[in-house]
Amino acid sequence: MVADTEQSIRRRILDATFAVVSRTGRRKLQLLEVAAEAGVSRPTVYRHFGSKEGLLEAFALYEQDNFNAGVAAATAG
């Protein structure tokens, strides 16, 4: 159950990162803004990703996985 909650928080942060990057761009990304968008504290963002660079790396992988899942769903059957 705790692992599900942690995964849920991680997903919320990554989804919030998408919203913030869409508004401000990657260079102006601020972890405080991501935390506010996700409804978590800034230390929570650091606990999950370690740094802005760590968050952006995880975000790129998350988006790539989402894209691959979408392509797989679109081409299935």
Secondary structure by P-SEA (a helix, b strand, c coil): caaaaaaaaaaaaaaaaaaaaaccccccccaaaaaaaacccaaaaaaacccaaaaaaaaaaaaaaaaaaaaaaaacc
